[in-house]
């Protein structure tokens, strides 16, 4: 099925907004602010945003919001519209000829089009939903790969995204009394399955982790239903810090600036 150009435009809009959101009061965008933003994103949204800012980079002078808007306009015209030769949406053959950054925008557009969260009246009680989330994502052991799917922020309903952003800010501002050098970060965002065999989404979880001296490791999980209602919240100061914890992708949150 062909992809609508307007959907791909929307994907580029999201990438541009992610970058513009990092601007200072003078509308200037720094590499540091971009790296912080990328660390809060996931999946194809992160990859598209990362590649978009590289495409917009001025190299010899600071990047500005005005620069991003100019690159966004050009990207829509030359990297999307110009490839829709028959004006009926982008076919697989047309997408295959597009530059990689535009292909990422198509991929994100497909994710957005396919994202239709289950209604909240899915027959699951709040108590059962809480139990499902608790089994799927633990502050001690992280996310169970059989009961969750790692996602990007664009894959969740707007109400959930707002709660995720609040949780991320709270995690980043955490401090622990008596623990030196403590810092916390987002380890991942997850869609929670009803069961190992039933992959209907019953909620969304954000998993944060913290570390400090001399040997302190904690974990935090906040989970929400599709309307943004908190259904589960838990912390642990005994997080499993083994080299490959369940559900943790070592590459998550790292920009290609850092690779």
Beta strands, then each sheet from edge to edge (+ up, - down):
strand 1: 28-29
strand 2: 63-64
strand 3: 137-138
strand 4: 142-143
strand 5: 148-151
strand 6: 180-193
strand 7: 201-213
strand 8: 216-224
strand 9: 230-236
sheet 1: 1+ 2-
sheet 2: 3+ 4-
sheet 3: 5+ 6- 7+ 8- 9+
end
